[in-house]
Amino acid sequence: MSKSLKKRVTKKDQLIRLLGTKAGRDIKALSAKLGWQQHTTRAALSRLRRAGYGVAAQVPASGGGTKYRIASVPAPEVPPAKPSEHMNATAPAQTPASEAPTVGA
């Protein structure tokens, strides 16, 4: 029997999905869906901001709780380029200071 290769869905993934709607969600609704306390949900929003997500907050004109949504996502990380073979060549040997030419002799 082979194990399932499904990616584990984290709470962060769930939070991003919930904030991905155009209308957004308020802290109370997010906390209820994720099973978190409200201060934990606010901290998670702060961590998303630090990770580069643009989290927009909008206060409804009709009153009620502030709605949060993701306005922008961080740019994907670009892996560093592999050095080409010519860059892997050994560096030329340096001349020791005792053999270096003297200036103004």
Disulfide bonds with the S-S distance in Angstrom:
none
